[in-house]
Amino acid sequence: MRAKCLIAFGVIWFCAVAAGFTQEFRADKLAAMDAAIREAITNHQCPGGVLWLEHRGAAYHKAFGDRALVPVREPMTEDTIFDAASLTKVVATTPAVMLLVERGQVKLDAPVQAYLPEFTGEGKEAVTVRELLTHTSGLPPDIETKTDWHGQAEAIKKACAVKLQSPPGTKFKYSDINFFLLGEIVQRMSREPLEIFVQREIFEPLKMTDTGFLPPTNKLGRIAPTEVVDGQPWRGVVHDPTARKMGGVAGHAGLFTTAADLARYARMLLNLGELDGVRLFQPATVRMMTSVQTPPGMAARRGFGWDIDTAFSGPRGDIFPEGSYGHTGWTGGSLWIDPFSQTLVIFLSNRNHPTEAGSVTALRHELGTLAAEALKKIDFTRAASTFMSTGSDGK
């Protein structure tokens, strides 16, 4: 009798979920998203991937293709752990900095030199924390990785030695240096390693159980490998060369995560800093970090860490409005969040397995467009007036 009741309850629950699901999404657009991913796999743009579309409690998530092609083929699963690459910037480093800002330990308009005294010379004394977060510091994209150097201290030393390519606050130039400097600020001001701080302060409270730096060996079987080097794919080893030389932990890359964990993180942001009764940020902090923070008149529009409207905004697609935000990762991941429609779109892939020949740039844009089209009850023509009424900075 009990078994029959459980079965009956399961049927009722499934029907309820299915009803809510069909009320929120257009089936034809979900099918088009599936088809777009399968076409990319067929065209060798990625071996596989995981899609997660969520809107006001209704979620569509699915695994496609393969997790690994060499040395043996492995099917992709929804719980696959991916090298997040530059998603590290907004899932680990940005929230870590903003927690310290909330606590008064870091000031956004303070010079970087206030926290890293060695960051001097060639006008670098004028660079602020805000300018690191918005990629307007004037620093070049990266430090050199050809010579035989290792360790976080050496990376910081090299970053402090580079010359600015433009005066601070005048140009947008995406730079990994900005974010591994921010990672170092977090370490010095919290007085503990970045990986420990973010694990305790961000991932554990949000129950992001498969997210972190330096993944343990017992999770290697679920990790999507990336590029094959010397006959073996990197698996559980960060692909980014600078982060790898830094020991696998850096403010710009090195994080590993799953689609389900990223969905929890995005859900917290849509809830303005709270998830399942746990408050990570004050609402004003979330609004600040996800609204335009680049200088007025600058064509590229960025929040703190987050991309809003730049050449990197492909996952936004053609429909998600101003006021939405997201980020991408070199290895093939993307996250886009739209507060207006209360929607999040995640696509994780290892497009550089087994080689760097794969590309999901066009796919991510198509998925962003289809995701917006899949929402049954959203009139995006109202979004522009809503965004303008709050101001371009979201305040």
Secondary structure per residue as TSV (DSSP state, phi and psi in degrees):
chain	resnum	aa	ss	phi	psi
A	1	M	-	360.0	-44.6
A	2	R	H	-62.0	-41.8
A	3	A	H	-60.9	-42.3
A	4	K	H	-62.7	-39.4
A	5	C	H	-64.3	-41.2
A	6	L	H	-63.9	-41.7
A	7	I	H	-62.7	-44.8
A	8	A	H	-61.2	-43.6
A	9	F	H	-60.9	-40.7
A	10	G	H	-62.5	-40.9
A	11	V	H	-64.6	-44.5
A	12	I	H	-61.4	-45.8
A	13	W	H	-60.8	-44.9
A	14	F	H	-61.8	-43.1
A	15	C	H	-63.1	-40.7
A	16	A	H	-64.0	-44.3
A	17	V	H	-64.0	-44.7
A	18	A	H	-61.4	-39.9
A	19	A	H	-62.8	-46.6
A	20	G	H	-63.5	-37.8
A	21	F	H	-62.6	-48.8
A	22	T	H	-70.8	-24.2
A	23	Q	H	-72.0	-26.9
A	24	E	H	-95.4	-33.3
A	25	F	B	-118.5	148.2
A	26	R	-	-86.2	122.2
A	27	A	H	-61.2	-36.0
A	28	D	H	-66.7	-33.3
A	29	K	H	-76.0	-34.4
A	30	L	H	-63.4	-41.3
A	31	A	H	-63.7	-35.4
A	32	A	H	-69.0	-34.8
A	33	M	H	-65.0	-44.8
A	34	D	H	-56.4	-46.9
A	35	A	H	-64.2	-38.8
A	36	A	H	-64.2	-40.8
A	37	I	H	-67.1	-43.9
A	38	R	H	-63.6	-36.5
A	39	E	H	-65.0	-41.0
A	40	A	H	-62.3	-38.1
A	41	I	H	-66.2	-45.2
A	42	T	H	-59.4	-36.4
A	43	N	T	-87.3	11.7
A	44	H	T	62.0	30.8
A	45	Q	S	-83.6	-20.3
A	46	C	-	-164.4	151.7
A	47	P	S	-74.8	-24.2
A	48	G	E	177.8	-173.8
A	49	G	E	-176.7	172.3
A	50	V	E	-126.3	128.2
A	51	L	E	-107.0	139.0
A	52	W	E	-139.7	114.3
A	53	L	E	-116.3	126.5
A	54	E	E	-136.2	137.6
A	55	H	E	-146.6	111.4
A	56	R	T	48.4	48.6
A	57	G	T	92.7	-18.5
A	58	A	E	-92.4	132.0
A	59	A	E	-131.5	140.1
A	60	Y	E	-120.8	116.2
A	61	H	E	-138.9	146.3
A	62	K	E	-163.4	146.9
A	63	A	E	-103.5	146.6
A	64	F	E	-133.8	145.2
A	65	G	E	66.9	-142.1
A	66	D	E	-119.5	148.5
A	67	R	E	-80.7	-38.2
A	68	A	E	-138.5	146.3
A	69	L	-	-110.4	-29.8
A	70	V	S	-136.8	151.1
A	71	P	S	-71.2	-18.9
A	72	V	S	-135.5	154.3
A	73	R	-	-75.8	133.8
A	74	E	E	-130.1	133.2
A	75	P	E	-69.0	145.0
A	76	M	-	-70.2	143.3
A	77	T	-	-128.6	158.0
A	78	E	T	-65.2	-25.3
A	79	D	T	-92.8	15.9
A	80	T	-	-61.7	138.1
A	81	I	B	-98.4	128.9
A	82	F	E	-113.5	149.0
A	83	D	E	-68.4	112.4
A	84	A	-	-76.6	-14.3
A	85	A	G	51.3	-126.8
A	86	S	G	-73.6	-6.8
A	87	L	G	-61.3	-19.6
A	88	T	H	-53.4	-37.1
A	89	K	I	-58.6	-39.4
A	90	V	I	-103.5	-14.6
A	91	V	I	-97.2	-25.3
A	92	A	I	-116.4	-60.3
A	93	T	I	-72.2	-48.5
A	94	T	H	-58.0	-51.5
A	95	P	H	-62.4	-33.5
A	96	A	H	-63.0	-45.8
A	97	V	H	-61.2	-44.6
A	98	M	H	-67.5	-30.7
A	99	L	H	-63.0	-41.7
A	100	L	H	-69.8	-31.3
A	101	V	H	-65.5	-45.8
A	102	E	H	-58.5	-35.8
A	103	R	T	-85.7	0.1
A	104	G	T	78.8	10.0
A	105	Q	S	-87.5	-19.4
A	106	V	S	-134.4	137.8
A	107	K	-	-112.5	132.3
A	108	L	T	-61.8	-36.9
A	109	D	T	-98.9	11.3
A	110	A	S	-77.4	148.9
A	111	P	B	-66.9	146.0
A	112	V	G	-55.5	-33.9
A	113	Q	G	-59.7	-24.0
A	114	A	G	-64.9	-25.2
A	115	Y	T	-108.8	-27.4
A	116	L	-	-125.5	86.2
A	117	P	T	-56.4	-26.2
A	118	E	T	-78.1	-4.8
A	119	F	-	-83.1	80.6
A	120	T	-	-138.4	169.2
A	121	G	S	89.8	149.2
A	122	E	T	57.7	30.1
A	123	G	T	85.6	3.3
A	124	K	G	-69.1	-18.1
A	125	E	G	-60.9	-21.7
A	126	A	G	-86.0	-12.1
A	127	V	-	-70.8	133.4
A	128	T	B	-107.3	166.2
A	129	V	H	-59.3	-41.7
A	130	R	H	-55.1	-41.9
A	131	E	H	-71.5	-29.7
A	132	L	H	-65.4	-44.7
A	133	L	H	-66.7	-27.8
A	134	T	T	-103.5	5.8
A	135	H	T	58.2	38.6
A	136	T	-	-118.5	23.5
A	137	S	S	-74.4	-24.2
A	138	G	-	90.9	-1.6
A	139	L	-	-72.7	150.7
A	140	P	-	-69.6	170.0
A	141	P	S	-61.1	-35.4
A	142	D	-	-161.6	170.3
A	143	I	-	-94.3	167.6
A	144	E	-	-72.3	147.6
A	145	T	-	-127.4	12.2
A	146	K	S	-82.4	-31.1
A	147	T	S	-83.8	169.0
A	148	D	-	-89.6	79.3
A	149	W	-	-120.3	158.1
A	150	H	-	-150.9	150.0
A	151	G	S	103.1	152.5
A	152	Q	H	-64.9	-40.2
A	153	A	H	-61.1	-39.8
A	154	E	H	-68.5	-37.2
A	155	A	H	-63.2	-43.2
A	156	I	H	-64.8	-40.2
A	157	K	H	-59.9	-44.7
A	158	K	H	-66.1	-39.4
A	159	A	H	-63.9	-36.9
A	160	C	H	-72.7	-15.7
A	161	A	H	-94.3	-14.3
A	162	V	S	-73.1	158.9
A	163	K	-	-97.1	145.0
A	164	L	-	-67.8	143.5
A	165	Q	S	-95.6	-11.3
A	166	S	S	-159.5	157.3
A	167	P	-	-61.5	142.7
A	168	P	T	-54.7	137.7
A	169	G	T	81.5	5.6
A	170	T	S	-105.8	-25.6
A	171	K	-	-140.4	149.3
A	172	F	-	-90.8	123.2
A	173	K	-	-142.4	113.5
A	174	Y	-	-63.2	127.0
A	175	S	-	-143.4	126.2
A	176	D	H	-66.4	-29.3
A	177	I	H	-58.4	-41.8
A	178	N	H	-50.0	-44.2
A	179	F	H	-87.7	-26.1
A	180	F	H	-78.7	-20.5
A	181	L	H	-68.1	-41.3
A	182	L	H	-62.3	-39.8
A	183	G	H	-59.8	-37.7
A	184	E	H	-69.7	-37.2
A	185	I	H	-61.2	-42.7
A	186	V	H	-58.9	-44.4
A	187	Q	H	-64.0	-42.4
A	188	R	H	-72.4	-37.8
A	189	M	H	-79.7	-29.5
A	190	S	H	-88.6	-15.6
A	191	R	T	61.1	36.9
A	192	E	S	-155.8	160.7
A	193	P	-	-58.5	146.1
A	194	L	H	-54.6	-43.5
A	195	E	H	-64.3	-32.7
A	196	I	H	-76.2	-41.9
A	197	F	H	-61.2	-48.7
A	198	V	H	-70.5	-32.0
A	199	Q	I	-63.7	-46.4
A	200	R	I	-75.0	-40.6
A	201	E	I	-90.7	-21.3
A	202	I	I	-122.5	-58.9
A	203	F	I	-72.3	-42.8
A	204	E	T	-66.0	-45.8
A	205	P	T	-60.4	-33.1
A	206	L	T	-88.7	1.6
A	207	K	T	56.3	42.1
A	208	M	-	-89.8	79.7
A	209	T	T	-73.7	-17.3
A	210	D	T	-111.6	20.9
A	211	T	-	-113.7	133.5
A	212	G	E	165.6	172.7
A	213	F	E	-87.7	160.8
A	214	L	S	48.8	65.4
A	215	P	-	-58.5	143.4
A	216	P	-	-71.3	158.0
A	217	T	G	-63.2	-27.3
A	218	N	G	-72.8	-4.7
A	219	K	G	-108.9	-0.4
A	220	L	G	-57.8	-35.1
A	221	G	G	-64.0	-22.3
A	222	R	G	-96.9	-3.6
A	223	I	B	-85.5	131.7
A	224	A	-	-74.4	122.4
A	225	P	-	-71.6	158.3
A	226	T	-	-113.6	-135.1
A	227	E	-	-61.7	144.4
A	228	V	E	-88.2	123.5
A	229	V	E	-127.4	127.5
A	230	D	T	54.5	38.0
A	231	G	T	85.8	-5.4
A	232	Q	E	-127.3	137.1
A	233	P	E	-77.0	145.8
A	234	W	-	-71.7	127.9
A	235	R	-	-140.5	112.3
A	236	G	S	80.3	2.8
A	237	V	S	-112.3	126.3
A	238	V	-	-58.1	137.2
A	239	H	-	-75.8	-36.7
A	240	D	-	-57.6	125.5
A	241	P	H	-65.7	-37.6
A	242	T	H	-66.8	-46.7
A	243	A	H	-62.4	-36.3
A	244	R	H	-65.7	-43.0
A	245	K	H	-66.2	-26.2
A	246	M	T	-80.9	-0.1
A	247	G	T	99.7	8.9
A	248	G	S	96.1	-6.4
A	249	V	-	-124.0	119.0
A	250	A	-	-152.9	159.5
A	251	G	S	-74.0	-14.4
A	252	H	S	-105.6	-19.4
A	253	A	S	-164.7	163.2
A	254	G	-	124.1	-14.5
A	255	L	E	-76.5	145.5
A	256	F	E	-120.5	141.9
A	257	T	E	-159.3	173.7
A	258	T	-	-119.4	165.3
A	259	A	H	-62.8	-40.7
A	260	A	H	-63.5	-40.4
A	261	D	H	-66.8	-42.2
A	262	L	H	-62.9	-34.6
A	263	A	H	-63.2	-39.3
A	264	R	H	-63.8	-42.8
A	265	Y	H	-62.6	-46.3
A	266	A	H	-64.6	-37.0
A	267	R	H	-61.7	-40.0
A	268	M	H	-60.9	-42.5
A	269	L	H	-66.7	-41.4
A	270	L	H	-63.3	-30.0
A	271	N	T	-86.5	12.6
A	272	L	T	57.3	46.2
A	273	G	S	102.6	2.2
A	274	E	E	-129.5	143.5
A	275	L	E	-147.4	126.7
A	276	D	T	50.9	42.5
A	277	G	T	83.0	-1.6
A	278	V	E	-105.4	121.8
A	279	R	E	-98.5	119.5
A	280	L	-	-93.9	-41.1
A	281	F	S	-131.5	157.0
A	282	Q	-	-73.2	146.5
A	283	P	H	-52.9	-39.4
A	284	A	H	-61.8	-32.3
A	285	T	H	-68.2	-42.9
A	286	V	H	-64.0	-44.7
A	287	R	H	-60.8	-39.9
A	288	M	H	-66.1	-47.1
A	289	M	H	-71.2	-23.4
A	290	T	T	-107.3	11.1
A	291	S	S	-112.7	169.3
A	292	V	-	-63.9	124.0
A	293	Q	-	-123.3	-3.2
A	294	T	S	-72.8	157.8
A	295	P	-	-60.8	147.5
A	296	P	T	-56.1	138.0
A	297	G	T	90.4	-14.3
A	298	M	-	-76.4	128.0
A	299	A	S	-63.2	-42.3
A	300	A	S	-75.7	129.1
A	301	R	E	-117.2	119.1
A	302	R	E	-130.3	151.2
A	303	G	-	-91.1	-156.9
A	304	F	S	-83.7	104.9
A	305	G	S	83.9	-47.0
A	306	W	-	-76.8	142.7
A	307	D	E	-86.3	137.9
A	308	I	E	-120.9	-52.2
A	309	D	E	-153.6	87.9
A	310	T	S	-144.3	-173.9
A	311	A	T	-66.5	-12.2
A	312	F	T	-94.5	7.2
A	313	S	-	-88.7	23.0
A	314	G	G	-52.1	-43.5
A	315	P	G	-63.3	-12.8
A	316	R	G	-65.0	-27.4
A	317	G	T	71.9	-158.5
A	318	D	T	-99.6	-3.6
A	319	I	T	-123.0	-41.5
A	320	F	S	-53.2	136.6
A	321	P	-	-86.9	173.3
A	322	E	T	-58.7	140.1
A	323	G	T	105.4	-18.0
A	324	S	-	-85.0	165.2
A	325	Y	E	-157.0	162.4
A	326	G	E	-177.1	-162.9
A	327	H	E	-165.0	162.4
A	328	T	E	-125.7	169.3
A	329	G	-	-132.6	144.2
A	330	W	T	-56.8	-34.8
A	331	T	T	-75.5	-8.9
A	332	G	S	121.4	14.4
A	333	G	-	-101.4	156.6
A	334	S	E	-155.0	153.1
A	335	L	E	-140.8	126.5
A	336	W	E	-131.5	135.3
A	337	I	E	-127.5	129.5
A	338	D	E	-120.8	104.1
A	339	P	T	-63.7	-32.1
A	340	F	T	-59.2	-47.8
A	341	S	T	-97.4	-1.0
A	342	Q	T	56.9	54.0
A	343	T	E	-129.1	143.4
A	344	L	E	-130.0	142.0
A	345	V	E	-129.2	122.1
A	346	I	E	-122.3	132.7
A	347	F	E	-134.2	120.1
A	348	L	E	-115.1	132.8
A	349	S	E	-149.1	165.9
A	350	N	-	-114.7	68.1
A	351	R	T	-63.5	-17.3
A	352	N	T	-99.4	33.1
A	353	H	S	-120.1	126.8
A	354	P	S	-87.2	-8.3
A	355	T	-	-133.1	174.2
A	356	E	T	-78.5	5.4
A	357	A	T	-71.3	-23.6
A	358	G	-	-70.5	154.3
A	359	S	-	-151.9	132.4
A	360	V	-	-117.7	18.7
A	361	T	H	-59.2	-51.7
A	362	A	H	-66.4	-38.5
A	363	L	H	-62.1	-44.5
A	364	R	H	-61.6	-39.2
A	365	H	H	-64.4	-44.0
A	366	E	H	-63.5	-41.5
A	367	L	H	-64.4	-37.5
A	368	G	H	-62.7	-43.0
A	369	T	H	-65.3	-47.6
A	370	L	H	-65.1	-35.5
A	371	A	H	-62.0	-44.2
A	372	A	H	-65.2	-39.8
A	373	E	H	-67.5	-24.0
A	374	A	T	-74.6	-15.7
A	375	L	B	-79.5	118.4
A	376	K	T	-72.8	-36.3
A	377	K	T	-110.6	17.4
A	378	I	-	-108.6	125.8
A	379	D	-	-101.3	97.5
A	380	F	G	-71.4	-11.2
A	381	T	G	-66.9	-20.1
A	382	R	G	-81.4	-13.9
A	383	A	H	-67.6	-39.0
A	384	A	H	-62.0	-44.8
A	385	S	H	-66.8	-35.5
A	386	T	H	-65.0	-42.9
A	387	F	H	-65.2	-43.2
A	388	M	H	-67.1	-32.6
A	389	S	H	-69.4	-24.0
A	390	T	H	-92.6	-11.5
A	391	G	-	91.7	151.4
A	392	S	T	-66.3	-16.4
A	393	D	T	-98.1	7.4
A	394	G	-	77.4	6.6
A	395	K	-	-96.2	360.0
